[in-house]
């Protein structure tokens, strides 16, 4: 239970960025390491990285990669608690939505980042009622998705629940 209380605390710091007159929230995830891929160019300011992230549809956040250097994050698979982590900013794509049975207050933000567009994570295709990973999604990567997505690796492919399946389980 103490871990969940820490999780709630770490997301209290919110940064905002604007694009086309809209304001977007980025949650500074103290003590949490986001399992995501840093990608693309580096930026000299956090705001510049956030504004560019907003324009890139599959960007899930920003990571500080050096002294005054920031980079976009893609393909979030989950997170891990890390006492010394202070370098991650998660883009909140929920539009304020929460669900009565979600695992904790902010898990919806994580879910919407794992599914930045569509019913399946980036690099996954719809396969019946599931999402099937394309390419080289290893078993380690597959099992880094949260347990509520029921990740399964069959030796070749990774399968997870579709976004709406997870949301229905939280309603």
N, C-alpha and C positions, 0 to 999 in steps of 0.2 A: 504494500500500500504506500510505503514511503516513496518508492520509485515513481508511482503515479503522481503523487503530490509534487515531486520535483519536476515532473514533466509539465504539469500545469503551470508552475512558476516560470519555467524557462521560456515560455512563449509570451510572456507579458510585454516584452519590448517589441513594439511595432514600428516599422518604417513605412513611409508611403512614397510612391512615385506616381507621376501623372503622364498620361498619354491621351491625346485627342480630347482633352478636357475632363477625362475620367480619372479618378483617384484609385490606385491599387494598393493593397496592403501586402507588406512583406513581414513575416514573423521572424525575428532574430532568435534563432534556436540555440540559446546558451545550453551547454552540457548535452547537446545532441549532435551526433554526426549523421548527416544525411547520406544514404547510400545512393549516390547519383554520380553521373559522369560529367566532370568539368569539360567544357567544349567551347570552341570558337576563340575569338580574339580576347585579349585582356583589356580591361578598362582602368583608367587612373582614378576614378571616383566611384563610390558605391552607387550614387544616384544615376550616373551614366550607365552602369551595368544593369541596374534595375529597369531603367527606361528601355534599354535595348531588349531585355528579357521579355518585357510586356509585348513588344512587337513580334517576338518569335514565338509562335503558337505552342511549341512543345517545351519551351523553357519552364522549369519548375522552381527556379530560384537562382541564387547567386552565392558564390563562395569567395571568401577572401583568400587569395593564393600567395600573397606576398605583401610587403610594406606598400600600402596604397595601390594594390593590384587586385582586381576582381574579375571573375569569370563566370559565365552562365553555367547552370547545371541542367542536364538532360537525363531522362530515363531513371527517375527515382524508383527504387525497388523497396525501400524501407528505411529504417533508422536504427541507430544504436546509441545508448547512453554513453557519454564520454565526459568525465569531469572537467577536462581541460579544453574542450571544443567550444570555440566562440566565433567560428568563421562562417557560419551558414545562415542564409536568409531565404526563407521558404515563401514563395508566392502563394497567397491565399486566393484560390479560384472558386471558393464555395459560394460566393455571393451572400454570405451570412447564413447559409443553410446548416442546420444541425439535425440530428436524428435522435429520438428518445432512447434507443438501445445501442448507440455507437459505444465502442469500448471506453473512450474517455472524451473529454470535452473538445479535444482538438483533432481527433482521429479523422474527422471528415476532411480537414485540410490536407492531411496526408493522403487520403484516398483520392481526392480531386487532383493532387499532384502526381500520383501514380498513373492516373487516367487523365492526362492533360487535354486530350481531344478524343471523343468517341467512347465506345463501350469497352475497349481493350487498351492495355498499356501500349506505349510506343514499342514497335517491333513485334507486336502480336496481331493475329488476325482472328476474327470470329470463326469458331469451329463448333457448330451446333449451339449448345447453351453455354459453352466455355470459350475462353480465349486460348489460342495456341501460339506459342512463341516461334518467331521466325529466326533463321540464322543460327548463330552459335550461342544460344542461351544455355549455359552450363547448368548442371544440377546445383552447384553452389549459388549461382545467381538466382535460379528458380526458387530455391528455398530461402532466399533473403526477402522475398515478398511476405507481407504480414500473414499470419495464420488464418485470419478471417477471409482471405482470398483463396484458401485451400490449395496452395501450390502443390503440384505433383509433377515429377519428372519421370518419364518412362524410359530413360536411357537415350532417347533421341530428341524428344520435344518436351517443352514445359507447358503445363496447362494451369490456368487460374480461372476463378469465377469472373464473369462479366461485372462491370460496375453496377448495373441495376440489380443484379443478384445480391451483391453485398448491401446495397442501400435497402432493398426489401427486407433483408435479415435484421437491419437496424431499426425498421419502422415498427 
